[in-house]
Amino acid sequence: MQSLDTENRLVDLLPEQQQWLARQFGLQGQVAAVVGGGGRIGRHLCLGLAMAGARVAVLDVDLEAARQAAAQLGQRDLSTLALPCDTTRQEQLEQALEQIEARLGPPTVLVNAAQFRSAGFYSSQPEQYPRRPWEQVLEVNLTGVFLACQVFGRRMIAQGQGAIVNISSTYGLVSPDPRVYGTSGVNSPPAYGASKAGVIQLTRYLAVHWREHGVRVNCLVPGGVYDRQDPQFVEQYQHRTPLGRMARPEEYQGAVVFLASEASSYMTGAVLVVDGGWTAW
Ligand SMILES: NC(=O)c1ccc[n+]([C@@H]2O[C@H](COP(=O)([O-])OP(=O)(O)OC[C@H]3O[C@@H](n4cnc5c(N)ncnc54)[C@H](O)[C@@H]3O)[C@@H](O)[C@H]2O)c1
C-alpha cells in the first residue's frame, strides 16, 4: 500500500502497518446508514465511511440529494444505496432498514446528519422567534435522531453490535455569538442550539442504557462549514476561530470513521469536538 507523506511524496507502508490501519480504522464488512446523507456534510461522511470500507446507505428526505451522494460513491465502485426517508416518520425508517438489510446487509453503523433548514428557520430575534419553526427544528433535529436511533438501535441490540454517531454542533455546547453574525441574516436560531444540546444528552442516555448490548453511541460536534456565506460573516467567524478559518466538510470524515471504527472501541457517550478551536476560548 502506498500513502502520501507530509510533502506529498508517495511512501510505502509495511504490510504490518497496513494491517494495523485496517484493524483500527477499517470498516470492511460494515454497513452504514447515513440519515441526511444527501446534505453538505452528510455526503462527505458517506464518502469517508465508504472509503474506509463500509457499504453505505444514503437516507434523505430529498431523494435526489441522496441519489447524488450515492452516485459519487458508485462512480468509485463503492457499494451504496440511496433511499428516500423522512427521519421523523418511524414507518419510513423501518422501511429503509428493511431495504438496507435486503440489499447491503444488516446495518452496524448509523450516522444522524439531518437537520431542518427550511422557510422560517432564520427568522428574527429569540424574543420574536415563532413557534412553528421552533417545533419543526426540534422535530427533525431531535425527535428525528431519537426515532432513527430507536429503529436502528433495536436491530443493533438484536445483533449485539453497533456504532451510532449523532451529529450535534458547537451550538449544542455554547451559544452562537450574535456579534459574529451581524446583519448576515443567518444567525443560528434558539431552536437549533436547543435541539443540538438535546442530541448530546440523548447520546449519553442511549450510550448508558445500551452499554451491555454492544452498541456504542457517540456524538460528533462540528464547527461551521464554509459555504459561500456572507463575506463579512465569514471574516468574523474566521477571526473568532483559533485555527483562523471555517471548516471544509471533508474535515469531518476522519472523526466519523474514528467513531464508527474499532479505533474508538473504548468510547461511548463521548462528545468529540472538531471545531477549529471555537469552544476553546
Ligand atoms: N454546516 C455546518 O456548518 C454545520 C455545523 C455544525 C453542525 N452541523 C450539523 O451537521 C449536520 C449536517 O449539516 P449539513 O450542513 O450537511 O446540513 P444540510 O442542511 O446541508 O443537510 C441536511 C440534510 O438533511 C436532510 N433532511 C432534512 N430533513 C430531513 C428529514 N426529516 N429526514 C431526513 N433527512 C432530512 C436534508 O434534505 C439535507 O440533505 C446537521 O446535523 C447540522 O446541524 C452543520
The ligand as a MOL file (V3000), in Angstrom:
LIG
                    3D

  0  0  0     0  0            999 V3000
M  V30 BEGIN CTAB
M  V30 COUNTS 44 48 0 0 0
M  V30 BEGIN ATOM
M  V30 1 N -22.9590 23.0070 8.0620 0
M  V30 2 C -22.4500 23.4100 9.2180 0
M  V30 3 O -21.7550 24.4390 9.2870 0
M  V30 4 C -22.7040 22.6290 10.4800 0
M  V30 5 C -22.0490 22.9920 11.6480 0
M  V30 6 C -22.2790 22.2570 12.8050 0
M  V30 7 C -23.1450 21.1790 12.7790 0
M  V30 8 N -23.7690 20.8550 11.6300 0 CHG=1
M  V30 9 C -24.6690 19.6990 11.6500 0
M  V30 10 O -24.1690 18.7260 10.7480 0
M  V30 11 C -25.2620 18.0140 10.1520 0
M  V30 12 C -25.1450 18.1230 8.6510 0
M  V30 13 O -25.1770 19.5070 8.2930 0
M  V30 14 P -25.2260 19.9520 6.7770 0
M  V30 15 O -24.5550 21.2580 6.6830 0
M  V30 16 O -24.7830 18.8290 5.9010 0 CHG=-1
M  V30 17 O -26.7830 20.1820 6.5870 0
M  V30 18 P -27.6030 20.3250 5.2340 0
M  V30 19 O -28.7320 21.2340 5.5200 0
M  V30 20 O -26.7000 20.6300 4.0840 0
M  V30 21 O -28.1300 18.8430 5.0110 0
M  V30 22 C -29.1010 18.2810 5.8320 0
M  V30 23 C -29.7480 17.1420 5.0800 0
M  V30 24 O -30.7980 16.6500 5.9010 0
M  V30 25 C -31.8920 16.3570 5.0430 0
M  V30 26 N -33.1160 16.3560 5.8330 0
M  V30 27 C -33.8330 17.4170 6.2770 0
M  V30 28 N -34.9230 17.0000 6.9220 0
M  V30 29 C -34.8890 15.6480 6.9090 0
M  V30 30 C -35.7450 14.6340 7.3950 0
M  V30 31 N -36.8900 14.9380 8.0450 0
M  V30 32 N -35.4040 13.3510 7.1960 0
M  V30 33 C -34.2680 13.0160 6.5300 0
M  V30 34 N -33.4340 13.9310 6.0170 0
M  V30 35 C -33.7380 15.2300 6.2140 0
M  V30 36 C -31.8700 17.4570 4.0020 0
M  V30 37 O -32.5980 17.0750 2.8390 0
M  V30 38 C -30.3730 17.5810 3.7490 0
M  V30 39 O -29.9370 16.7510 2.7070 0
M  V30 40 C -26.5320 18.6480 10.7060 0
M  V30 41 O -26.9960 17.8870 11.7930 0
M  V30 42 C -26.0670 20.0010 11.1760 0
M  V30 43 O -26.8770 20.5030 12.2140 0
M  V30 44 C -23.5690 21.5410 10.4880 0
M  V30 END ATOM
M  V30 BEGIN BOND
M  V30 1 1 1 2
M  V30 2 2 2 3
M  V30 3 1 2 4
M  V30 4 1 4 5
M  V30 5 2 4 44
M  V30 6 2 5 6
M  V30 7 1 6 7
M  V30 8 2 7 8
M  V30 9 1 8 9
M  V30 10 1 8 44
M  V30 11 1 9 10
M  V30 12 1 9 42
M  V30 13 1 10 11
M  V30 14 1 11 12
M  V30 15 1 11 40
M  V30 16 1 12 13
M  V30 17 1 13 14
M  V30 18 2 14 15
M  V30 19 1 14 16
M  V30 20 1 14 17
M  V30 21 1 17 18
M  V30 22 2 18 19
M  V30 23 1 18 20
M  V30 24 1 18 21
M  V30 25 1 21 22
M  V30 26 1 22 23
M  V30 27 1 23 24
M  V30 28 1 23 38
M  V30 29 1 24 25
M  V30 30 1 25 26
M  V30 31 1 25 36
M  V30 32 1 26 27
M  V30 33 1 26 35
M  V30 34 2 27 28
M  V30 35 1 28 29
M  V30 36 1 29 30
M  V30 37 2 29 35
M  V30 38 1 30 31
M  V30 39 2 30 32
M  V30 40 1 32 33
M  V30 41 2 33 34
M  V30 42 1 34 35
M  V30 43 1 36 37
M  V30 44 1 36 38
M  V30 45 1 38 39
M  V30 46 1 40 41
M  V30 47 1 40 42
M  V30 48 1 42 43
M  V30 END BOND
M  V30 END CTAB
M  END
